[in-house]
Amino acid sequence: MFQLSQTRLRRPLSRTGLLLTAALTSVLTGAPAHADLINNTARVTMSYFYNDNPTLRPKDSPIAPASTSIIRADARAAVEWGTARTSASLTGRVNRPYYTNRSNSDAEQTNWYIDGDASYSTILNTFSVAGGYSQLGVLSDVVGEGTDLPGGGGGSSLNVDDTVTRTSVVPAWTWTMTEKDSLQTIINYNTTRFKLDNTGRADNDGAQISLNYSRIINQRWTLGGTVSYNRFESERDLPFGVPPIGSINTKLSSKSTGASINLSYAWSPRTQFSGRFGRTTTDTKTINTPSDPQIPTLENTFIDAKNSLYALTLDHQGEITRWSIAASRTIVPNNQGQETTRNQLTADLVRQLSKMMSFRWDILAYDQIGVNDNPENPRNEFRYLATNFGISWRISRPLSFAATYTYRWNNLTFRSPAGTNPPSFNTTETKADLHQIGFSFTYKWE
């Protein structure tokens, strides 16, 4: 059921996105005339930004960071449909940046997003499916949205003309066993494909099945548990030599099992707390095959790598002020095709200053290392920080204005063994940051 394809795709999976779009559109357009709810929205945003280091190049890079102005056009549309038993939604988005500093012109790529979901409910059962498809320029993916280290060969070669395609399909079934007990099964399948080869970035496939049990204890407390099984596979080609004289093909496969205890607590009608505490065991196999047949293939196997995971969230939804704080330790793949443990902290605050004006602040910070690494001396460690401040003003019902400031910082640390008695390491650090200010106008149709 979870056997994943070993074939390395060389082109983005645009067909998957088209099939997903067609399937969800057929659900939407097949809505009967007596539908309880049909809601359509659309909006267009024009933005201007000034950025002093759009590619997050290190300050000691052979190619110095170059500032630029960025003009971006963004359009999105959404449709929602629902009846007493059935609901569905589909959202599409497209945007494209323009860099006034033409040295960044190869990063000007059109970014596409499609997300949708559909569900059907009976008295005791709910069946649902959610899906997503995106095709993004690599700067929009790994720098603009802070998902991971840019990678792309390191040094001054970021390969910013690369494109990444991500797809996901998540079917689920929920069974209401009693008034207080429910059981849910979720299957999550996702893929990542990069257009360019020999950049050090990795294509990957992931599949997970989880079984969740939940019981309502009283009006405030809900307790439950989850068991899960996960498979992950990745493949990449990394060039070696200066100039490159060959490459090493790396294939990684892993299997993980996990279990967790889940709880939620209603602090008040507007304030909620949720928590999850668990443990996973991961077996990983890596095969490195050089392009030169005279160099032997190297195979590494790591068995029973154990990691403790958690997720804590405190959320408040007030009439004037809304805020949330979340801390977690999870396993996520990076763009080099490795599974990593990520310690992450997020927070956001929205304050209504008046009926027409609001203030927003958010922050994302994380630290990640390989699942098989020693936390005290990891081989590679990546730290990332991003924060945004903004004020939005609703000029009229359809028209709004926003002004924002963004700061991003990352730090990549490489550690290689230098001695065994006593153990010692050679450490190399690469740091980069950026500042960005901007403003935008959004026009919305409802």
Beta strands, then each sheet from edge to edge (+ up, - down):
strand 1: 37-51
strand 2: 68-82
strand 3: 86-99
strand 4: 111-121
strand 5: 125-137
strand 6: 163-176
strand 7: 181-194
strand 8: 203-216
strand 9: 221-240
strand 10: 246-268
strand 11: 271-290
strand 12: 298-317
strand 13: 321-333
strand 14: 339-352
strand 15: 357-370
strand 16: 380-394
strand 17: 399-420
strand 18: 423-445
sheet 1: 1+ 2- 3+ 4- 5+ 6- 7+ 8- 9+ 10- 11+ 12- 13+ 14- 15+ 16- 17+ 18- 1+
end
